[in-house]
Amino acid sequence: MARIDLNGGIRWHWTTPRAQDILRRRALPEILQLYREIHSLPQQELADLLGYSTSYVSRIETGSRTITDVGALRHIADRLGLPPHCLGITDDADGDHQLVIQLADSVLRLAEIARQAGHATTAVAELWPLVARLEARTADGHADLDTLRLLARARVGLGVALGHVLPEERLATAARWTGKGLSIARRLDDPALHAHALRHHGNELRKSGLHLRALDRLEQARDTARTTTERAEAVVLLARAAGAAGNAPVFDEAVEASRELLDQAAPTALLSEFTIHEVRLRGLMSTGRIAEAVRQLDRAPAAGLGATAQWRIIAAITAGQVLLRRGDVAGAGEQLNAAIDGATMHRLPHQLQRIVRAGGNVPDVQERANGALDQLRAEIAA
């Protein structure tokens, strides 16, 4: 159980395994004893908090006095900042919250599907109300571990979706949301969730230009991964971040590791020959190895059915950049114009900004990308 204090931080004393065991058993004597232990309270002060006599609290703690009255139990729950169901009481709010918990996992899955399909704005629209509901519940002190796990996932998912639909100058907002998800995930006994939050927060930090922090988070994600797929995805993102930071040694090592892990892990939207090739091309360009990037361009694998709209657009922009370096202006224009179409359709201002920067030698492409970007900005502002 967790509660938001006056400074906005979560009180984590109810999330420990011992506390969770006591709450699951609805053991009121142990709940009172643990509360006093956490807050270093003598029985007198707890009695004052509850409005009971010290001897009455003592009898409850020793089990010689059992409370079954619903009103009394609700009073104790309220004074201790616990949801009533922890003391065996159900009310309309708790019943409604249980429905939210049941539906939240489905909302998260549907939002992820929407984002992967290129509909990040739909994902944002799904996740905003879920995050607001979960945060309000947590702020009221009514949050168990399942709620906190869902809130961490929802915050991370919202940050990732925002990272698709926001322009570069506002990408720090996306990183803040994934960071808020990570702040919960790191405190819970859920290694997979922690690694998930680290991966996505690191990637949003990269997009925000905070390269050193991005590398730190992604290296942690790689080192704490529990499965080959988790490790492989962390390594691919680490390669992207190292390339963006101009760190050639880390980039080279991560690219090589990602190719090795690709043979061991189940393919995902992030983990494929197609995505690794794009990461390699962009990293070679960023680390000053233009000639090698040009040589690698013609070795691009087919996108395949598993490639998302986002990755196809990203790859087209990167290919356009390399083609320009090779002197193939016509080929670059074809790739960048296709990317403009995709970025406009899927409302991806950040990718349009990449095209604007890449299209300096192709004025008509740059002008078209700027026009599409202005339109998206106007829609976002509205």
N, C-alpha and C positions, 0 to 999 in steps of 0.2 A: 504494500500500500504506500502511496506517496502523496505528498501534499505540497502545494505551492506556498512558500512563506511570503512575508511582506516585501522582500527584496526580489521576488520572482523566481527564486531557486527552488528546486524540488527537495523536500526532506526525504532522504532515502532510507530512514531507519526502518520503515515498514517493508522494504524490498529484500531484506536479508533472508536467507533460507530459514533461519530460526523463526523470524517473525512470520514468514509465510506459512510455516507449519502450524504455529499457534493460531493464526487467523483462520486457516482451513478447518481446524478443529473447533473453532468458535469458543475457545477456552477463556472465558472471561477472567478467572483468577490470574492466569498467566499473562493475559493482555494487560491487565492493570499493573502487574509486576514489571513487565517489559517497559511499559510507558514510564513508570517511575525510574527505572534503570536508565533509560535513554535520556531523560530530562534531569536526572540526579535529584529527584523529588523525594522527600520523606512522605510518609503516609498522611501526615497532617495537611501538607500542601495539596496532595491529590484529593484529599477529602474536601478541602476548600474549593478546589476546581469543580468537583462534582456536586457540591452542596450537601454532602453527607457528613456524618460524624466520623472521627478517626476509627472508632471501634467498629462501626458498620463497614468501612472499607476493609479493615483487618479481617472481619468475618468473611467478606466476599473473597479476599485473596487466599484465605486458608480453605475455602470451599465449604465452610460451615453455614454460609448463607447463600442460597441459590436464588437468583433473580429470574423470574419468568414473566413478569409483567411487561407487556409490550411498550407501554409508555416509559417505564423506567429504563428499559434497554435502549430505546430510541434516544432518551436523554443522555445516557452514557456515551453512546456512539457519537452524538453531536458534540459533546464536550471534548472528546478525544480526537475528533476530526476523522472518524472512520465512517465508511458507508454502512447503513443499517444492516445490510445482508451479512456483514462480518459477525454480527451478534444474532443471526438467525431471523432477522426481520426483513420482510420484503415490502416494498411500496411501489407506487406507480412510477416514480423516477427510476428506481432500480430495475423494474421490469422493462421500461423503455430503453434503459442503458444496455440491458442484455440483448435486446433486439439490435441495437446499434453494433454491438460486438459481433453478433452473428453476421450482420450484413457488411461490416467493415472489410473483412477479408475479400469478399466478392468485389467490393468497390475498388480495392487496391489492385486486384487482378485485372479488372476491366480497364482501369486507368492505364495500367502498364501495356495492355494490348492496344489501347487507343494510341498511346505514345509511340509504340513500336510501328504502328501502321501509318504514322505520319500525322496523327491528329492530336498534337500536344495540347492545343487549346481545349479540346474536349477533356483531356486528362486533368488539366488545371481546374476546369469547371467541376469535375467530379470530386477532386481532392480538397478544394477549399472548404466546402461545408463539413466534410468529414474531419479535417484537422480542427476546424473551429469547434465542432461538437466535442471531440476528444479533449481538447485543451480546456474547454469550459468545465468539463467533468473533472479533469485532473485538478484544476484550480480550486474547485470546491472540496478537494480532499477525497474524492470518490474515484480512486484509480487503483486497480490491482495490476499485477504483472502483465496480464493479457492486454489490458488497456494501454499500458506503457509501451509494450512491444508494438502494438498497432499504431500508437502515436509516433513512435520512432520511424516506423516504415512509412507512415503517411507524410511526415515531415520530409523525409528523404525523397519520396516519390514526388512530392510537390516541388521541391527544389530542382530535381532533374527535369521535370516538365517545364518549369519556368526557365530553366537553362536553354530550352529549345525555342521558346517564344519571345524571350526578351532580347533587346539589342545589347551590343557589347557594353555600353555605358551603364547598363543596369544589371549586368550579370552577377554583381556582388550580392544582389538579393537572392539569387538562386543558391549561391554558396552559403549564405547565412541560413537558409532553410535546411540544407543538407547538414550544416554544422549543428543546428538545433536537434536534428534527428540523431546525429552522432553523440551529442551530449547525453542523451538518454541511453543509447545503445551501449556505450562504454561502461555503464553502471550496472547493466543487467547480465545475468548469467546465461548469455546466448551468444556464443562465439560466431555463429553464422550471421546473425544480425549485425554484430559489431563489424565483421569483415565487410559485409554489404554496405554499411554506412561509410566505412573508411574509403571504399572504392569510389563511391559516388561523390563523397565530399571532396576527395582528392581531385577528381575529374572536374568538378565545378570550380575548385580553386585554380586549376590550370586555365580554364576558360576565362577566369577573372584576371589572369596575369600574375597570380601569386605563386610563382613557380617553385620556390623553395619549400613553401608549406605544402604545395601539391605533391612534391616528391616525397616529403616526409610521410604524409598520410598514405600514399600509395605503396611505399616501401613497408609501412606497417601492415597494410592490407595483404601484401604478398607474404609477409612473414607470419601472419596470424591465420592465413587461410587454412581451412580444415579439409577441403576437397581439392582435387586437381583442377576442376573447372573454376572454382573460386580463385585459385592461385593463377591460373592462366589468364583470367579476365583482369586480375590486378596487374599482371605483368604487361599485358597489352596497353592498359591505361598508363602504366609507368613509362613505357616506351614513348607514348604520345607526350607525356609531361616532360620527360628528359629531352626529347627533341625540341619542344617549345622553349625549354630553358637553355638550349644550346650545349647541353652536357653530353658530348659525343660518347664518352666511355660508358656511362650508364645507359644511354640509348642503345648502343650496339649490343651490350650485354642483354638488355631486356628484349630486343628484337630476336636475338638468337634463342633466348629462353622461351619466348612465345611460340616460335616455330617448333621447338622440341615438344612443348606442352600441347600443341595443337594435335599431335598424334596420340596423345594420351587422354585428352578430355573430350567430353561430349560437345559438339558444336553449339554455339549460341549466336544471338544476333551480333554480339561483340567479337566472338571468337570464330574466325574463318580465314581462309587464304586471302579472300577478298579484302577484309578489313585490315589484316596484318600488312598486306601489300600497300594499302593507302597510308597506314601509319609509318611504314618504312620510307615511302616516297617523301612524305612531308618532313619526317625527321632528317633525312639526307639533305633536303633543301635547307632546313633550319640550321643544320650544323655545317653548312658551307660546302657540301659535297655535291655540287650541281651536276657535274659530269656523270657521277654514279647514278644519280636520280634519273637522268636522261636515259642512261643505259637500261635501268630497271623498268622504265615506263612500258616498254613493249612486252614485258613479261607479265603484264597484269592478268590475273585469272578472271574468269567470268564471274559476274556478281552472284548468280545462282538464286534460287527461290527464297533462300533464307535471308538475303540481304534486305534490310529495311530501307524505306524511302529516304530516311535521314542519311544513312551511310552511302547510298547511291549519289545523293547530292554532294556530300562531302568529297567522295572520290572523284566526281566530275570536276569539282573546283580544283582539287589538287592536281589532277591530270592536266587541266587547263594551264595551271601555273608552270608545270614542267614543260608543256608544249611551247609556251612562250619563251622559256629559256632555251629551247631547242631551235627557236626561230620559226616555228610552224604557227603563224598567226591565224590562219584559216582554221586549222584544227583546234587551236585554243578557243577561238570564237565559238565553234560548234559546241565544245564541251561546256563553256561558261554560259552560253545561251540556254542550253538544256538545264543547267543548274539553276538559272534564274527562273525558268518555268516551274521547276520543282519547289524551289524555296518560296516562290510566290503562292503556289497552290497550297503548300503546307504551312504557310505563315512563319517563316524562319528568318527573322531579320538578321540574326548573327551571321548566317551563311551569305545573305545578300551583302553584308559588310565585307566579308572575305572576298566576294566577287568584285566589289568596287575597288578594293586594294589591288587585286590581281589584274584588273582590266585596264591598267594605266596605258598600256600599249595598244589597246583595242577600244578606241573612244566610243564607238556605238554600243559596245557591251557595257562599258562603264556608265554611260548615260542611261541605258535601259535599267541597269541594276539600281542606280540612284533613284530613278522614278518609282520602281517597285518598292524600294526601301522607304521612300517618303510616304507612299500610300499606306504601307504597313504601320509606320509610326503614327500616322494620323488616326488609323483605326485603333491602335493601342491607347493613344491619348484620349480618344473618345470613350 
